[in-house]
Amino acid sequence: MSQMTGALDSKMDLLVVKNLKKYFPVKAGVFQRVVAHVQAVDDVSFAIKAGETLGLVGESGCGKTTIGRTILRLIEPTSGQAFFNGEDVFALKGDRLKAARRNMQIIFQDPYASLDPRVPIGDSVLEGLQIHQVGNKKDRYDLAREMLHKVGLEDFHARRYPHEFSGGQRQRIGIARALALRPKFIVCDEPVSALDVSIQSQVLNLLKDLQEEFELTYLFIAHNLSVVEHISDRVAVMYLGKMVELAARDELFLHPLHPYTRALMSAIPIPDPELKRERTILKGDVPSPLNPPRGCRFHPRCPIAVERCGQEEPPFLEHAPGHWAACWLAGK
Amino acid sequence: MAKTAQLDTSKHAEQRSPAREALHHLMRHRSARAGMVILGLLILMAIFAEVISPYDPTELLKDVKRREPPCIHILGCPADKPEHIFGTDGNSRDLFSRVVFGSRLSLQVGIITMFFAILIGLIIGAVAGFAGGWLDNLLMRFMDVLMAFPSLLLSIAIVSVLGIGLINALLAIGIVSIPRFARLVRSTVLSVKEMEYVQAARALGASPLHILFKRILPNAITPLIVQGTLGIATAILDAAALSFLGLGAEPPRPEWGLMLSEERNSIFSAPHLVFFPGLFIMLTVLGFNLLGDGLRDALDPRLSRSSAA
């Protein structure tokens, strides 16, 4: 929604995404006719300020990952714009796109699939530096080695192959690869959800330390609210391709406006058996993004839905300073 | 103290590149070892054919009289002609020398045709899988057409168009084998293309060619090696079949299939004349198949990964 991005101070915004849509065509038959579209991301707008971490949460299949990958142009958007430092990323081509990629990197979810099994990890970290011809050969080696040290690995690790590392180590290698080019912005695509709980906090703290050191801006995608609460400055909640709520972290966790956000919060486990609380348990499954419900996409599962919810789509409005939500009943 | 221990393991671990690991698995695989022994002997035989064989394979031995077959030295041939281990064929040539030289021809046939087929199949498969869209459709439908014909029938047709001769037979067998490799490469390219490390390379700004050659193809090559090894066996068999039908190697050449064909009428009077070429065809094919099976197991990423973890 354009009124939202207008309200934010655009000077400080490192990334502004406007009306991003991504529909995946569904093909069928002998002639591969397009029979339907999966509305993975439908008209999403948000902005990220330089140096902040925007957490992006939602169930599987709600379009979080698609947003991250479209911003990096790993997936081509259907429509919309994304301004990075004032430059429309979606309009870039060739060398200018390549140059822009130096500033935007991604950390993947699966530490086993994100490293080439045939390449020693040192070479993986070097790859970006080689592609962009950073400095001379020695500079590149020094930079790569420095990155490995930053994520807690030693020189001798560089010649080893990915299968010789644990999941947490591999994830740190992925971080070193993403950071080797000294980007400004990083999409963290569920970077800890494939890791053991004991390793998760280690990787999260590493991400926080690196953010401080390199003044990074994160788009942190996750489905785990506790993780997002730990790392984010602001949090956006997505449901079925739509952004339903966006607020500063404390504001969101203390005063959630959208019933979906409240349902997610009540699903956070609390390690105290004595504590009783009200739980909102969502009934049914997420509807198919092939054919999303009319009106508010959440209304079939919403515990407080009224008649209007099934007919009109609620706009994404600012209900309190910096607190946006798309719900007819928000604030009532 | 702990530090040095760590460094020691690291030195050991540096040796464990995926290729080395696969080789290690291959050496431990029983049928692969058997295949390698058979093929090793055959290759030695082919290399040292001149040294091993007592006669020129195409030389007609004038002083040899036809004898009551079977007359094989290893079965106890009369003492006056001990030098013909496998006996002599219908044109009074030393069969042993011919079989030995035949190995040279057959291995060349297998390896050259497969090299040709893999190269073309790799290009077609990589282009189809990487480019996608209408190009993919066009190439793959053409491959489907090639695959729809029985391979021997198609190679006979190709030879009849190109003309009879060993080179044309090789070309025909090569062309017939292309679709298998193209399909294989295409499918692996399609699956590797979606891997996160390929996405990571794209995010780093790597060019499509860099991604194709540095990331996708090296990871798609493994199944190709396996199929190629098994394909050599088929190619040797097909080449022998074409020669047997008179469409491949031409008469004086010591080709195993041709030798079978020339002596097929004496199968009851002198069975050893078809037995030995046939036996060597079988051994070669068996060798490549055993090695191929072993390679498949050794290169299987699931197996090597589970044992490495």
Contacts between the chains, C-beta under 8 A, distances in Angstrom:
chain1	res1	chain2	res2	distance
A	69	B	199	7.6
A	72	B	203	5.4
A	74	B	199	5.5
A	74	B	202	5.8
A	74	B	203	6.1
A	97	B	205	7.7
A	98	B	205	4.2
A	99	B	205	7.9
A	101	B	203	6.3
A	101	B	204	6.6
A	101	B	205	4.0
A	102	B	205	6.8
A	104	B	203	7.7
A	105	B	203	6.1
A	105	B	204	7.5
A	106	B	199	7.6
A	106	B	200	7.0
A	106	B	203	4.9
A	108	B	196	4.5
A	108	B	199	7.2
A	108	B	200	6.6
A	109	B	196	7.7
A	110	B	196	5.9
A	113	B	195	5.5
A	113	B	196	4.3
A	113	B	197	6.7
A	114	B	196	4.0
A	114	B	197	5.5
A	114	B	199	7.9
A	114	B	200	5.7
A	115	B	197	5.6
A	116	B	197	4.4
A	116	B	215	6.1
A	116	B	219	7.1
A	117	B	18	6.1
A	117	B	219	7.3
A	117	B	301	7.1
A	117	B	305	7.9
A	118	B	17	7.9
A	118	B	18	5.4
A	118	B	218	5.4
A	118	B	219	6.3
A	120	B	17	7.8
A	124	B	197	7.8
A	127	B	201	6.7
A	127	B	204	5.9
A	127	B	206	7.3
A	128	B	204	4.0
A	128	B	205	7.1
A	131	B	204	5.6
A	131	B	205	5.2
A	131	B	206	5.3
A	131	B	207	8.0
A	131	B	210	7.1
A	132	B	204	8.0
A	132	B	205	6.3
A	156	B	7	6.7
A	156	B	10	4.5
A	156	B	14	7.9
A	157	B	10	7.7
A	159	B	14	5.2
A	160	B	10	7.4
A	160	B	13	5.7
A	160	B	14	6.9
A	160	B	16	7.9
A	161	B	16	6.6
A	161	B	17	6.2
A	161	B	18	6.4
A	163	B	18	7.7
A	163	B	305	5.9
A	163	B	308	4.8
A	163	B	309	6.8
A	164	B	13	5.6
A	164	B	16	6.7
A	164	B	308	7.2
A	174	B	200	7.5
A	177	B	200	6.7
A	177	B	204	7.6
A	178	B	200	8.0
A	178	B	203	8.0
A	181	B	204	7.2
